[in-house]
Amino acid sequence: MPRQLFKRYMPDPEKLKHNPSLRFLGSLIHDANLWHLNRHSVARAVAIGLFWAMIPMPMQMFAAAFSAIPLRGNLPISVGLVWLTNPVTMPPVFYVNYKLGAWLLNTPTIEFPEKISIHWILEVTTTHWQPLYAGSIIMGLILAALGYSCTVLYWRWWVNRSWKKRIRLRNARLND
């Protein structure tokens, strides 16, 4: 079952609830739905994590956590999925987001120089931030919708497959 797959990699909720660095969340962290693994909480967490992974900002994990609490998505999954954009994957992902935003806003794009410098990065982030954020938000929304839908469909497929397997085994035992 998908629940067992997720449980294998999940941290212990009790340890996280008593973690001193999460104490500022107070009683919000004790909501059972933040830790429960069901089709809806996992699908919401996937959507939240994928959306915030596409947004170029510091502390994406905090944004995912603060979004997961009111949306009642699984907290560890939403925070963990943010790491899809890590220091290795960030440049190509954000470049694609920038190209998408430039195409949507119909603005000319800038090309990567042969050697990236601090001056070039500062120029890009101060003068060309609109296409980057427009593309990132659109890509985040698309991936969130796809992630939510694929998670729900996969979960349903897995449950149906398990039921059919259980029925076949029961019929085989009855026919013996």
C-alpha positions in Angstrom: 0.0 0.0 0.0 1.3 3.5 -0.7 1.0 4.3 3.1 3.7 1.7 3.9 6.0 3.2 1.2 5.7 6.7 2.8 5.9 5.4 6.4 9.2 3.8 5.6 10.9 7.2 4.9 8.9 9.3 7.3 10.4 10.7 10.6 8.8 9.8 13.9 6.0 12.4 14.5 6.4 12.2 18.3 10.1 13.2 18.0 9.2 16.1 15.7 6.4 17.3 17.9 8.8 17.6 20.8 11.6 19.1 18.8 12.7 22.4 20.3 13.1 24.2 17.0 9.4 23.5 16.2 8.1 24.7 19.5 7.2 28.1 18.0 4.3 26.4 16.2 2.7 25.6 19.5 -0.4 23.4 19.4 -0.7 23.6 15.6 2.0 21.0 15.3 -0.2 18.5 17.3 -2.9 18.3 14.6 -3.1 14.6 13.7 -3.8 15.4 10.0 -0.3 16.8 9.6 1.2 13.4 10.3 -1.5 11.1 9.0 -0.9 9.2 5.8 -4.1 9.1 3.7 -4.8 9.8 0.1 -5.9 13.4 0.7 -3.2 14.5 3.1 -0.4 13.0 1.0 -1.8 14.5 -2.2 -2.1 17.9 -0.6 1.5 17.6 0.7 2.8 16.7 -2.8 1.0 19.7 -4.3 2.4 22.0 -1.6 5.9 20.7 -1.8 6.0 20.9 -5.6 4.6 24.4 -5.6 7.2 25.8 -3.1 10.0 23.9 -4.8 9.5 26.0 -7.9 9.5 29.3 -6.1 13.0 30.9 -5.9 13.2 32.1 -2.4 15.2 31.4 0.7 13.7 29.1 3.3 11.3 27.3 1.0 10.9 24.6 3.7 9.3 27.1 6.1 6.9 28.3 3.4 5.9 24.7 2.7 5.4 24.0 6.4 3.3 27.1 7.0 1.2 26.2 3.9 0.8 22.6 5.0 -0.6 23.5 8.4 -3.8 25.3 7.3 -4.2 23.2 4.2 -3.9 20.0 6.3 -1.3 18.4 4.2 1.2 15.9 5.5 4.0 18.1 7.0 7.1 15.9 6.5 6.2 15.1 2.8 5.5 18.8 1.9 8.7 19.9 3.5 10.7 17.1 2.0 9.5 17.6 -1.5 10.9 21.2 -1.5 14.3 19.6 -1.8 13.6 18.7 -5.4 15.3 22.0 -6.1 18.6 21.6 -4.4 21.8 23.3 -5.2 22.4 20.9 -8.1 19.0 21.1 -9.7 18.2 24.8 -8.9 20.0 26.5 -11.9 18.4 24.4 -14.7 14.9 24.4 -13.0 15.0 28.2 -12.4 16.3 28.8 -15.9 13.4 26.9 -17.4 11.1 28.9 -15.1 12.7 32.1 -16.3 12.3 31.1 -20.0 8.6 30.2 -19.4 8.0 33.5 -17.7 9.8 35.5 -20.4 7.7 33.7 -23.0 4.5 34.4 -21.1 5.3 38.0 -20.5 6.7 38.4 -24.1 10.0 39.9 -22.8 13.4 39.3 -24.3 15.5 36.7 -22.5 19.1 37.0 -21.5 21.5 34.2 -22.2 23.9 32.7 -19.8 27.4 34.2 -20.1 30.5 32.0 -20.6 31.5 32.8 -17.0 28.9 33.5 -14.4 29.9 36.4 -12.0 28.3 38.0 -9.0 27.8 41.1 -11.1 25.8 39.1 -13.7 23.7 37.4 -11.0 22.9 40.7 -9.3 21.9 42.3 -12.6 19.6 39.4 -13.5 17.9 39.3 -10.1 17.4 43.1 -10.0 16.3 43.7 -13.6 14.8 40.4 -14.8 13.0 39.1 -11.7 9.4 39.4 -13.2 9.8 36.7 -15.8 11.5 34.4 -13.2 8.8 34.7 -10.7 6.0 34.6 -13.3 7.4 31.4 -14.7 8.0 30.0 -11.3 4.5 30.6 -10.1 3.0 29.2 -13.3 5.3 26.1 -13.2 4.6 25.7 -9.5 0.8 25.7 -10.1 1.1 23.3 -13.0 3.3 20.9 -11.0 1.1 21.1 -7.9 -2.0 20.2 -10.0 -0.2 17.4 -11.7 1.3 16.1 -8.4 -2.0 16.2 -6.6 -3.8 14.4 -9.5 -1.1 11.8 -10.0 -0.9 11.0 -6.3 -4.7 10.6 -6.0 -4.8 8.4 -9.2 -1.8 6.3 -8.0 -3.4 5.8 -4.6 -6.7 4.7 -6.2 -4.9 2.4 -8.6 -2.9 0.8 -5.7 -6.0 0.3 -3.5 -8.0 -1.2 -6.4 -5.1 -3.5 -7.3 -4.8 -4.6 -3.7 -8.5 -5.3 -3.5 -8.5 -7.4 -6.6 -5.5 -9.3 -5.4 -7.2 -10.0 -2.1 -10.4 -11.2 -3.9 -8.3 -13.5 -6.1 -6.5 -15.0 -3.0 -9.8 -15.4 -1.2 -11.4 -17.2 -4.2 -8.4 -19.4 -4.6 -8.6 -20.4 -0.9 -12.3 -21.1 -1.2 -11.8 -23.2 -4.4 -9.1 -25.4 -2.7 
